[in-house]
Amino acid sequence: MNLIPVHDKIVVKLKNEAEEKRTESGLILPDTANQGGVLEGDVVAASGGIYSSTGDVIPVVVKKGNKVLIGKHHGGQEYTENGQEYIIISQNEVLAIVGATI
């Protein structure tokens, strides 16, 4: 991948959700039927941080290789390279880092 995110942005490859959701009676539910929920993905690139008003760099908390959870209705931008889809989001869109220890 040839992207280097800037400021507080990260690039996430979303986990494939090819599985159809069905009701008990067998009706297929479209993605729009589920208003909430979270998406899981892998961080494939992260910026170095964002500059504060004093010129100091505030580092990004999320790092390349982290598994993250983001809201289904995130404010990110979609990007496709070589047939692979990615989203570019602010680290503020991340709800949690999966498997992280404090």
Residue pairs with C-beta under 8 A, 6 or more apart in sequence:
1 11
1 44
1 45
1 81
1 84
1 86
2 81
3 11
3 45
3 79
3 81
3 86
3 88
4 45
4 47
5 11
5 45
5 46
5 47
5 88
6 47
7 47
7 50
7 90
8 47
8 49
8 50
8 58
8 60
8 90
8 91
8 92
9 46
9 47
9 88
9 89
9 90
9 91
10 43
10 45
10 46
10 47
10 60
10 62
10 68
10 88
10 89
10 90
10 91
10 94
11 43
11 44
11 45
11 46
11 79
11 86
11 87
11 88
12 41
12 42
12 43
12 44
12 68
12 70
12 76
12 86
12 87
12 88
12 89
13 41
13 42
13 44
13 84
13 85
13 86
14 39
14 40
14 41
14 85
14 86
14 87
15 39
15 40
15 41
15 42
17 39
20 28
20 29
21 28
21 29
21 33
21 34
22 28
22 29
23 29
34 72
36 72
37 72
38 69
38 70
38 71
38 72
38 95
39 69
39 70
39 71
39 72
39 74
40 67
40 68
40 69
40 98
41 67
41 68
41 70
41 87
42 65
42 66
42 67
42 68
43 62
43 63
43 64
43 65
43 66
43 67
43 68
44 64
44 86
45 64
46 60
46 62
46 63
46 64
46 91
47 60
48 57
48 59
48 60
49 57
49 58
49 59
49 60
50 57
50 58
50 60
51 57
51 58
52 58
60 91
61 91
61 94
61 97
62 68
62 91
62 94
62 97
66 97
66 98
66 100
67 97
67 98
67 99
68 94
68 95
68 96
68 97
68 98
69 94
69 95
69 96
69 98
70 76
70 89
70 93
70 94
70 95
71 93
71 95
74 87
74 89
74 93
75 89
75 90
75 93
76 87
76 88
76 89
76 90
76 93
77 87
77 88
77 89
78 85
78 86
78 87
79 85
79 86
79 87
79 88
80 86
